[in-house]
Amino acid sequence: MPRQKEKHIFLKIVLICTFIIIGFYLHITNGMFDMSLSQVFKTIFFLDDNEKFRLVIFELRLPRIIIAILVGIGLALAGCVLQGITKNDLADPGILGINAGAGAAVVIFMFLFQFQAIRTDGSEWLNVMLMPFFGLVGGTLAAAIIFAFSFKYGRLDVQRLLLTGIAINSGFGALSLYISLKMNEKDFEAAALWQAGSIYNANWTFIISMLPWIIFLGIYVFRKSHLLDYFQLEESTIISLGIKLEREKIKLLLASVGLVSACVSVSGSIGFIGLMAPHIARQLVGIRHRLVVPVSALIGAGLLVFSDFVGKTLFAPSELAVGIVVSILGIPYFLYLLVKSR
């Protein structure tokens, strides 16, 4: 890679990181009452004994920001994998129904164990830890159905993939609604708020439950990112290179489903991050997935931190679920990609 191009890419990455830092600053200093940067600094490094500041920073704002970063990274990586496997810029965990499958499994979990995830203070740590596994089962089931119906003459048909994904999305969404209606009033309210995509009640237990999934599966996706470049070639060419095509696709697909499941279990269904982040990354750094994957993760983190900040402050003291804010941004972007692809 030419040195000049490397400098441009490095500058873009620095700008993305600056974008995240600005979002972090705005999020942690603004809320029901504002805090100065010096107050935040003193509180984080235990230089100030103000209990109110400690409560706001460590129990409310900091966990929420970290959850937003982790969920943004996970959804962006999953979207990057799905777009690479399908060779389609419109592929997204939400659009393809994987979010809905994982979400339906978590709603069933809430119903069976009467676990109000959106209200928990983190004391029910065992339930919190089990939720991503339920999400994994639901997400894997949705992905298996989608891909089973999307193969035509032994090859993945992109048009079938999108149509099947839309159908599965609707089906699992209906199942989630049906299970929710079986709940009592308080549980239904919690499940409905969670399904809208909300991280306002984030806590450290949620972070611990999803962190291993994001770290290990994120590292795996990055290590396999070169395969996503090969997947853009003709299948006969890929096989001639000695790559076990279907096996590698299944491994990467399971990794993306695991990432989505971990995210959905703590934040509910948040769409369009997996659509926008990889597409923006490709526009910034090119098509090499060794660069696209980490840059997508950074963009996903930045988008979700800013979206949550907007949802928190736009209608204060009321809050708008972050999933709704992301959808407001994502739907026009999706339509733009549709028009562009024509």
SEDO-564642 format. One line per 8 residues: their letters; for each residue y negated, z negated, x negated of N, C-alpha, C. Coordinates in steps of 0.001 Angstrom, whole numbers, plus 500000, padded with zeros to 6 digits. Layout:
N
a> Y:Z:X:Y:Z:X:Y:Z:X; ...
! end
This chain:
342
mprqkekh> 501191:500000:499157:500000:500000:500000:498748:500000:499114; 497807:500921:499341:496590:500964:498527:495839:499642:498563; 495199:499302:497415:494509:498028:497308:493387:497896:498356; 492685:499003:498621:491594:498963:499595:492112:498609:500994; 493259:499185:501348:493846:498902:502656:494314:497457:502741; 494856:496930:501640:495280:495534:501598:494088:494603:501847; 492944:494932:501237:491740:494121:501432:491295:494133:502891; 491359:495307:503533:490959:495417:504931:491872:494581:505822
iflkivli> 493190:494653:505556:494144:493881:506349:493927:492389:506139; 493707:491985:504889:493464:490577:504584:492214:490075:505304; 491167:490907:505323:489924:490545:506005:490158:490371:507503; 490956:491257:508088:491259:491157:509517:492029:489877:509831; 492980:489526:508963:493745:488289:509165:492831:487077:509066; 491901:487098:508107:490935:486003:507971:490085:485885:509237; 489673:487017:509798:488869:486999:511023:489665:486428:512202; 490957:486774:512280:491807:486232:513350:491942:484717:513195
ctfiiigf> 492162:484257:511968:492270:482815:511709:490949:482109:512051; 489826:482765:511749:488517:482201:512109:488379:482098:513625; 488877:483104:514330:488885:483114:515800:489661:481909:516332; 490813:481616:515730:491624:480469:516152:490895:479157:515855; 490280:479067:514681:489561:477846:514296:488395:477589:515250; 487657:478648:515626:486554:478501:516578:487081:477997:517924; 488213:478593:518368:488826:478144:519613:489254:476684:519543; 489840:476301:518403:490244:474906:518183:489027:473985:518266
ylhitngm> 487951:474376:517608:486719:473565:517588:486153:473395:518995; 486027:474502:519733:485474:474428:521084:486345:473578:522000; 487662:473747:521859:488604:473047:522736:488575:471540:522493; 488529:471141:521226:488660:469718:520898:487345:468957:521054; 486224:469660:521047:484929:468975:521154:484349:469013:522564; 484908:469840:523441:484371:469985:524794:485401:469556:525834; 484908:468997:526927:485780:468554:528005:484996:467743:529010; 485643:466727:529594:484958:465851:530550:483752:465170:529911
fdmslsqv> 483866:464878:528619:482674:464480:527857:482772:465101:526478; 481639:465474:525934:481600:466191:524662:481663:465219:523488; 482208:465728:522395:482279:464957:521154:481712:465810:520029; 481075:465166:519073:480576:465900:517911:481712:466130:516924; 481497:467072:516021:482522:467371:515017:482779:466163:514121; 481751:465413:513798:481923:464234:512951:482748:463169:513662; 482547:463007:514965:483339:462049:515736:484805:462456:515774; 485048:463747:515935:486430:464248:515933:487074:464009:514570
fktiffld> 486352:464337:513510:486865:464169:512148:487208:462698:511871; 486292:461797:512213:486515:460367:511960:487700:459846:512776; 487851:460362:514007:488953:459904:514854:490294:460384:514329; 490375:461653:513923:491631:462212:513443:492094:461526:512167; 491152:461188:511293:491506:460558:510017:491344:459029:510047; 491301:458480:511282:491297:457018:511492:490143:456324:510757; 488988:456979:510736:487795:456380:510140:486906:455738:511203; 487331:455853:512467:486574:455298:513580:487542:454543:514490
dnekfrlv> 487178:453344:514925:488059:452516:515746:487799:452671:517247; 487063:453691:517640:486759:453900:519053:488036:454300:519813; 488528:453421:520692:489782:453667:521411:489667:454832:522391; 488481:454982:522990:488291:456097:523932:488455:457437:523214; 487854:457564:522028:487977:458801:521269:489433:459056:520866; 490128:457999:520446:491532:458163:520050:492387:458635:521220; 492138:458062:522400:492892:458469:523582:492645:459935:523903; 491374:460332:523897:491027:461716:524244:491612:462700:523235
ifelrlpr> 491493:462379:521933:491951:463307:520898:493473:463367:520836; 494122:462210:520671:495559:462181:520364:496464:462274:521594; 495958:461884:522758:496797:461914:523948:496479:463072:524886; 495283:463629:524770:494887:464679:525704:494629:466019:525017; 493657:466075:524133:493208:467381:523625:494088:467950:522522; 494440:467145:521529:495209:467679:520401:496594:468175:520816; 497378:467417:521607:498674:467963:522066:498520:469253:522854; 497470:469323:523655:497245:470519:524470:496958:471738:523602
iiiailvg> 496156:471555:522578:495834:472666:521676:497079:473111:520913; 497859:472148:520429:499075:472486:519669:500076:473222:520553; 500241:472751:521803:501132:473443:522741:500642:474874:522978; 499335:475051:523150:498779:476397:523360:499079:477294:522165; 498934:476773:520952:499219:477552:519744:500690:477935:519681; 501586:476954:519923:503028:477217:519832:503488:478198:520907; 503001:478013:522133:503385:478926:523216:502850:480331:522943; 501618:480427:522460:501061:481734:522120:501873:482434:521051
iglalagc> 502287:481695:520031:503115:482263:518966:504452:482727:519524; 505112:481873:520302:506434:482209:520830:506416:483432:521729; 505472:483499:522660:505409:484640:523579:505032:485921:522853; 504139:485827:521869:503742:487013:521104:504918:487566:520298; 505687:486677:519660:506849:487117:518888:507902:487754:519797; 508131:487135:520961:509100:487699:521903:508669:489080:522372; 507378:489228:522679:506875:490536:523095:506997:491574:522002; 506753:491156:520762:506861:492060:519621:508292:492581:519479
vlqgitkn> 509266:491683:519627:510674:492071:519530:511051:493025:520657; 510660:492693:521881:511028:493526:523026:510404:494915:522931; 509152:494991:522482:508516:496301:522323:509176:497099:521208; 509613:496415:520152:510298:497108:519062:511659:497627:519476; 512415:496826:520240:513750:497227:520673:513686:498375:521670; 512749:498293:522614:512674:499292:523678:511833:500513:523313; 511110:500444:522171:510184:501514:521765:509115:501765:522832; 508720:500693:523507:507767:500830:524609:506694:499764:524482
dladpgil> 505424:500198:524391:504306:499258:524252:504058:498436:525509; 504674:498814:526637:504456:498103:527891:505477:496996:528120; 506458:496864:527232:507474:495822:527392:506864:494446:527144; 507240:493497:527985:506695:492139:527898:507691:491206:528583; 507893:489994:528063:508852:489073:528691:508556:488809:530160; 507274:488786:530531:506921:488556:531926:507208:489741:532805; 506842:490928:532338:507052:492143:533122:508537:492451:533272; 509329:492196:532222:510757:492515:532260:511589:491477:533013
ginagaga> 510998:490369:533417:511739:489397:534222:512385:488273:533437; 512242:488267:532109:512848:487203:531311:512143:485879:531582; 510818:485921:531682:510058:484724:532067:510556:484169:533399; 510748:485070:534366:511166:484654:535711:512554:484033:535680; 513469:484603:534878:514818:484047:534771:514808:482659:534169; 514075:482499:533074:513959:481187:532442:513262:480203:533378; 512222:480678:534066:511492:479814:534991:512350:479351:536154; 513173:480256:536703:514055:479879:537814:515051:478811:537377
avvifmfl> 515587:478946:536155:516535:477955:535646:515866:476588:535488; 514612:476589:535010:513896:475315:534832:513555:474694:536192; 513218:475507:537190:512957:474984:538537:514224:474355:539112; 515362:475008:538897:516643:474426:539329:516885:473096:538628; 516553:473046:537334:516674:471801:536566:515802:470712:537183; 514561:471046:537518:513658:470075:538147:514231:469578:539472; 514813:470504:540236:515360:470147:541544:516574:469225:541404; 517464:469555:540484:518692:468767:540322:518417:467380:539770
fqfqairt> 517481:467307:538807:517221:466033:538135:515951:465338:538637; 515321:465955:539666:514079:465406:540220:513089:465059:539108; 512907:466054:538246:512085:465855:537044:510782:466605:537205; 509665:465885:537368:508356:466511:537518:507764:466751:536134; 508130:467877:535533:507737:468139:534144:506227:468146:533967; 505516:468615:534975:504067:468754:534821:503368:467401:534866; 504075:466366:535363:503463:465054:535495:503955:464062:534456; 505012:464407:533745:505629:463430:532862:504693:463005:531735
dgsewlnv> 504830:461760:531334:504042:461254:530210:504815:461343:528905; 505991:461978:528947:506794:462131:527739:507869:461073:527600; 507922:460107:528529:508907:459037:528416:510315:459536:528712; 510442:460572:529544:511760:461117:529860:512141:462155:528799; 512309:461671:527581:512478:462576:526442:513755:463392:526534; 514840:462816:527094:516107:463553:527166:515974:464760:528078; 515332:464567:529235:515108:465688:530155:514223:466759:529528; 513192:466305:528809:512298:467258:528151:513065:468093:527133
mlmpffgl> 513985:467455:526389:514759:468162:525383:515759:469138:526010; 516261:468801:527203:517264:469647:527850:516656:470879:528512; 515387:470804:528877:514768:471901:529630:514841:473256:528930; 514573:473348:527600:514680:474665:526958:516078:475272:527036; 517125:474425:527052:518484:474958:527148:518741:475558:528526; 518244:474905:529568:518335:475493:530905:517558:476804:530949; 516374:476805:530357:515589:478032:530302:516313:479138:529559; 517005:478775:528476:517758:479768:527694:518843:480421:528529
vggtlaaa> 519552:479609:529328:520605:480154:530198:520007:481132:531202; 518920:480728:531857:518291:481601:532845:517714:482859:532229; 517039:482715:531091:516472:483878:530413:517540:484835:529916; 518642:484290:529376:519743:485133:528896:520395:485883:530040; 520576:485180:531174:521161:485834:532355:520280:486978:532833; 518971:486729:532905:518049:487794:533327:518096:488968:532362; 518064:488679:531042:518091:489748:530044:519402:490538:530117; 520535:489830:530329:521836:490506:530404:521891:491465:531593
iifafsfk> 521383:491012:532738:521377:491869:533931:520474:493082:533709; 519291:492829:533163:518326:493913:532934:518904:494971:532019; 519473:494546:530889:519978:495521:529927:521278:496171:530393; 522076:495468:531199:523302:496061:531738:522984:497240:532646; 521908:497136:533404:521529:498211:534325:520611:499247:533674; 520207:498997:532444:519234:499888:531800:519868:500901:530858; 521165:500768:530634:521832:501721:529742:522300:502939:530527; 522035:504107:529958:522436:505378:530567:523065:506247:529478
ygrldvqr> 524312:506611:529680:525061:507388:528687:525074:506679:527325; 525233:505367:527379:525333:504589:526144:524022:504336:525437; 522900:504712:526043:521589:504509:525425:520661:503775:526378; 519724:503070:525804:518777:502294:526595:517734:503232:527192; 517679:503282:528519:516713:504114:529232:515482:503257:529554; 514353:503608:528966:513148:502784:529083:512652:502716:530530; 512722:503840:531251:512265:503845:532639:513118:502914:533492; 514433:502980:533291:515330:502071:534010:515038:500619:533631
llltgiai> 514741:500393:532353:514460:499037:531878:513280:498434:532630; 512190:499183:532745:511004:498678:533422:511257:498466:534909; 511938:499417:535556:512217:499286:536990:513154:498120:537263; 514201:497986:536436:515129:496865:536603:514427:495543:536345; 513557:495530:535325:512818:494315:535009:511937:493862:536162; 511269:494818:536805:510419:494490:537953:511264:493903:539088; 512446:494511:539330:513330:494017:540392:513847:492613:540079; 514275:492396:538827:514783:491081:538429:513674:490042:538486
nsgfgals> 512477:490439:538077:511324:489541:538148:511102:489064:539583; 511145:490000:540520:510954:489651:541936:512094:488776:542447; 513316:489114:542039:514486:488361:542502:514466:486914:542036; 514229:486708:540744:514197:485341:540228:512963:484589:540728; 511861:485323:540950:510681:484687:541534:510973:484171:542937; 511710:484977:543715:512090:484548:545067:513024:483345:545007; 513953:483348:544046:514866:482214:543885:514102:480942:543538; 513116:481056:542631:512293:479894:542268:511558:479344:543491
lyislkmn> 511008:480248:544301:510287:479824:545500:511217:479139:546485; 512422:479693:546646:513399:479108:547583:513789:477698:547150; 514065:477520:545849:514434:476195:545337:513250:475237:545474; 512051:475736:545206:510858:474890:545308:510669:474368:546730; 510957:475224:547726:510790:474822:549121:511789:473745:549543; 512863:473586:548773:513854:472546:549044:513432:471191:548493; 512387:471171:547667:511941:469929:547048:511088:469119:548019; 510905:467843:547686:509971:467051:548473:508543:467461:548119
ekdfeaaa> 507581:466897:548828:506196:467365:548725:505633:467226:547313; 505857:466070:546683:505307:465829:545359:505966:466726:544311; 507294:466862:544405:507999:467721:543445:507596:469182:543607; 507398:469607:544860:506981:470991:545110:505608:471263:544505; 504699:470309:544663:503357:470461:544096:503429:470594:542575; 504265:469748:541962:504406:469796:540505:505023:471121:540059; 506074:471577:540772:506743:472829:540416:505817:474025:540597; 505028:474036:541676:504109:475152:541933:503041:475233:540850
lwqagsiy> 502514:474078:540449:501498:474059:539398:502092:474501:538064; 503311:474069:537795:503988:474448:536556:504249:475957:536531; 504689:476528:537679:504998:477957:537733:503756:478817:537524; 502582:478293:537846:501343:479057:537647:500993:479191:536174; 501659:478422:535320:501389:478465:533883:500332:477459:533507; 500747:476229:533259:499775:475167:532999:500240:474298:531840; 499304:473942:530958:499639:473059:529838:498702:471853:529799; 498062:471565:530940:497046:470516:530915:497659:469136:530685
nanwtfii> 498949:468945:531003:499575:467650:530817:500478:467648:529582; 500107:468403:528568:500894:468482:527335:500945:467117:526645; 502063:466869:525972:502189:465630:525210:503078:465885:523992; 503196:464880:523148:503910:465053:521876:505406:465278:522075; 505972:464768:523160:507396:465003:523427:507654:466475:523696; 506770:467113:524455:506886:468550:524690:506825:469321:523368; 505924:468898:522501:505784:469573:521203:507070:469462:520392; 507634:468258:520345:508875:468041:519594:510020:468861:520174
smlpwiif> 510037:469002:521525:511144:469726:522166:511131:471217:521848; 509935:471803:521676:509869:473255:521468:509662:473654:520009; 509197:472726:519171:508876:473064:517791:510056:473658:517018; 511276:473068:517094:512401:473678:516347:512706:475107:516774; 512588:475380:518075:512844:476732:518583:511847:477721:517985; 510571:477357:517981:509541:478255:517471:509701:478469:515971; 509992:477402:515231:510105:477503:513771:511308:478364:513379; 512500:477982:513841:513717:478657:513384:513822:480086:513922
lgiyvfrk> 513546:480273:515207:513624:481624:515761:512482:482495:515257; 511314:481886:515021:510197:482643:514452:510511:483143:513047; 511118:482276:512232:511520:482680:510874:512572:483787:510947; 513516:483649:511887:514564:484675:512028:513953:486031:512398; 513030:486028:513361:512392:487285:513773:511626:487908:512612; 510918:487073:511843:510167:487610:510704:511110:488210:509659; 512221:487536:509379:513174:488044:508387:513820:489355:508841; 513957:489531:510149:514572:490750:510688:513531:491791:511111
shlldyfq> 512268:491534:510807:511210:492413:511311:511327:493840:510787; 511920:494012:509581:512070:495374:509048:512975:496220:509932; 513918:495573:510648:514806:496322:511541:514035:496941:512701; 512962:496278:513129:512165:496822:514222:511514:498141:513823; 511247:498317:512518:510749:499611:512036:511831:500683:512171; 513057:500326:511800:514165:501281:511895:514464:501644:513350; 514271:500684:514266:514580:500942:515677:513700:502033:516280; 512604:502380:515603:511730:503432:516104:512291:504828:515817
leestiis> 513328:504899:514962:513955:506169:514634:514991:506540:515687; 515534:507742:515570:516637:508152:516440:517856:507292:516153; 518670:507025:517184:519810:506119:517024:520816:506646:516008; 521026:507954:515994:521976:508530:515032:521505:508301:513602; 520196:508383:513394:519634:508136:512064:519824:506682:511658; 519607:505754:512598:519757:504322:512306:521197:504017:511919; 522138:504556:512683:523560:504303:512406:523950:504877:511058; 523389:506039:510709:523706:506665:509421:523218:505841:508242
lgiklere> 522247:504949:508488:521743:504067:507432:522618:502832:507242; 523675:502724:508048:524591:501591:507918:524191:500368:508715; 523226:500514:509612:522774:499394:510430:523633:499323:511690; 524165:498139:511973:524952:497935:513190:523973:497732:514347; 523628:498845:514952:522487:498918:515854:522577:497938:517021; 523652:498045:517821:523734:497244:519029:523825:495755:518722; 524567:495403:517663:524710:493994:517308:523368:493396:516900; 522587:494139:516110:521278:493647:515681:520315:493552:516861
kiklllas> 520409:494509:517788:519556:494462:518976:519853:493218:519807; 521146:492917:519974:521537:491754:520779:521053:490464:520119; 521191:490366:518787:520736:489164:518069:519228:488962:518245; 518476:490032:518061:517026:489927:518206:516624:489651:519657; 517369:490239:520588:517091:489991:522007:517327:488523:522346; 518429:487956:521842:518713:486536:522089:517640:485646:521460; 517158:486045:520279:516079:485282:519639:514820:485300:520499; 514492:486466:521052:513296:486555:521902:513478:485760:523188
vglvsacv> 514693:485771:523752:514964:484991:524960:514841:483496:524658; 515332:483072:523482:515190:481668:523081:513731:481258:522947; 512920:482127:522361:511488:481844:522231:510822:481717:523600; 511124:482661:524488:510548:482627:525830:510982:481367:526573; 512263:481011:526454:512790:479850:527164:512106:478568:526714; 511913:478422:525406:511233:477235:524884:509801:477164:525401; 509130:478310:525451:507742:478338:525930:507657:478043:527423; 508524:478701:528203:508498:478532:529656:508813:477091:530041
svsgsigf> 509689:476422:529278:510100:475067:529627:508950:474068:529549; 507926:474351:528746:506810:473403:528611:505504:473903:529237; 505410:475196:529481:504131:475736:529967:504240:476486:531279; 505456:476682:531794:505600:477517:532971:505509:478988:532599; 505347:479813:533603:505353:481256:533392:503953:481762:533050; 503777:482159:531797:502511:482737:531337:502793:484176:530908; 502224:485118:531600:502477:486520:531303:501413:487141:530423; 501698:488352:529966:500756:489254:529295:500429:488907:527838
iglmaphi> 500680:487682:527376:500469:487392:525957:501403:488265:525118; 502669:488361:525534:503640:489187:524822:503343:490666:524913; 502511:491066:525864:502093:492467:525982:500895:492753:525094; 499875:491893:525173:498607:492160:524498:498668:491927:522994; 499264:490799:522574:499206:490412:521160:499819:491461:520226; 501057:491955:520478:501616:492971:519567:500808:494265:519567; 500296:494646:520730:499533:495896:520810:498234:495799:520012; 497534:494672:520140:496310:494464:519369:496628:494420:517877
arqlvgir> 497751:493763:517528:498149:493667:516113:498399:495042:515509; 499057:495919:516256:499321:497271:515742:498028:498049:515534; 497061:497835:516398:495773:498500:516224:495033:497996:514987; 495279:496736:514617:494568:496136:513494:495234:496405:512147; 496582:496326:512095:497274:496384:510792:498273:497524:510678; 498378:498378:511691:499330:499484:511593:500645:499164:512263; 501656:499975:511980:502921:499894:512716:504035:499174:511959; 503794:498779:510700:504833:498074:509940:505021:496668:510503
hrlvvpvs> 506238:496388:510979:506482:495122:511670:506454:493923:510734; 506574:494143:509431:506443:493028:508491:505033:492428:508579; 504062:493243:508956:502697:492761:509189:502438:492487:510662; 502983:493337:511524:502721:493212:512959:503233:491877:513497; 504397:491440:513057:504998:490208:513592:504124:488980:513335; 503738:488676:512076:502896:487479:511874:501501:487606:512483; 500925:488818:512437:499587:488998:513020:499653:488847:514545; 500727:489328:515167:500911:489126:516610:500958:487644:516949
aligagll> 501667:486874:516113:501770:485428:516341:500390:484772:516298; 499578:485157:515311:498228:484593:515207:497367:484983:516405; 497448:486249:516812:496649:486711:517950:497084:486003:519229; 498404:485850:519419:498905:485142:520594:498400:483712:520651; 498411:483030:519499:497906:481657:519439:496425:481613:519799; 495634:482521:519221:494202:482549:519494:493893:482842:520950; 494603:483819:521532:494369:484180:522932:494636:483011:523868; 495735:482281:523613:496091:481206:524529:495178:479993:524355
vfsdfvgk> 494764:479703:523128:493825:478590:522911:492505:478870:523636; 491975:480083:523483:490719:480426:524155:490889:480465:525668; 492012:481001:526143:492244:481069:527594:492328:479679:528195; 492990:478754:527492:493083:477392:528004:491725:476701:527981; 490940:476993:526960:489581:476429:526903:488744:476928:528083; 488849:478216:528394:488116:478782:529530:488586:478144:530833; 489914:478022:531002:490450:477406:532211:490028:475965:532374; 489844:475268:531237:489467:473853:531271:487995:473656:531607
tlfapsel> 487152:474567:531169:485701:474347:531267:485004:475185:532337; 485594:476308:532742:484885:477240:533622:484530:476619:534968; 485492:475863:535543:485264:475254:536853:485290:473726:536772; 484912:473187:535606:484925:471735:535414:484096:471053:536508; 484566:469888:537037:485702:469082:536564:487074:469576:537013; 487143:470571:537905:488436:471161:538248:488909:472047:537096; 490220:472327:537085:490775:473163:536032:491496:474362:536625; 491451:475470:535912:492167:476682:536279:493364:476810:535348
avgivvsi> 494548:477013:535919:495754:477118:535098:495607:478239:534077; 496077:477993:532860:495918:478970:531791:496640:480277:532119; 497749:480192:532872:498470:481401:533257:497615:482329:534105; 496755:481747:534945:495860:482554:535784:494789:483221:534930; 494239:482471:533965:493214:483035:533075:493790:484201:532278; 494995:484022:531734:495634:485087:530956:495901:486306:531832; 496309:486087:533078:496558:487210:533990:495273:487974:534288; 494152:487246:534443:492867:487905:534679:492516:488825:533510
lgipyfly> 492853:488394:532285:492615:489236:531114:493676:490330:530982; 494919:489974:531301:496043:490863:531011:496198:492029:531965; 495909:491825:533243:496108:492906:534223:495239:494121:533900; 493929:493977:533638:493141:495157:533244:493660:495798:531951; 494119:494970:531019:494642:495521:529760:495919:496315:530009; 496785:495808:530896:498009:496515:531253:497692:497857:531908; 496718:497867:532813:496312:499122:533462:495736:500103:532438; 494988:499567:531471:494443:500406:530413:495579:501064:529605
llvksr> 496617:500289:529301:497750:500851:528548:498500:501899:529375; 498615:501663:530674:499275:502637:531540:498519:503962:531533; 497207:503881:531677:496382:505102:531681:496469:505789:530315; 496420:505002:529257:496480:505564:527921:497824:506243:527647; 498920:505638:528146:500254:506202:527903:500456:507527:528635; 499688:507760:529706:499789:509042:530411:499203:510170:529598
! end
